[in-house]
Amino acid sequence: MLTILKRSRANGSTAYQALVRVKRKGKIVYSESRTFDRERLAQA
């Protein structure tokens, strides 16, 4: 599952955080997040 969050940085600029979680039998087996400057990069 991919989730993209729009976040504000301390200096007022906008960042996009991509969260990836893989579940098997209801339990999270893999989770990773990364922050990008542009939403299109976060989706890729």
Beta strands, then each sheet from edge to edge (+ up, - down):
strand 1: 2-8
strand 2: 14-24
strand 3: 27-36
sheet 1: 1+ 2- 3+
end
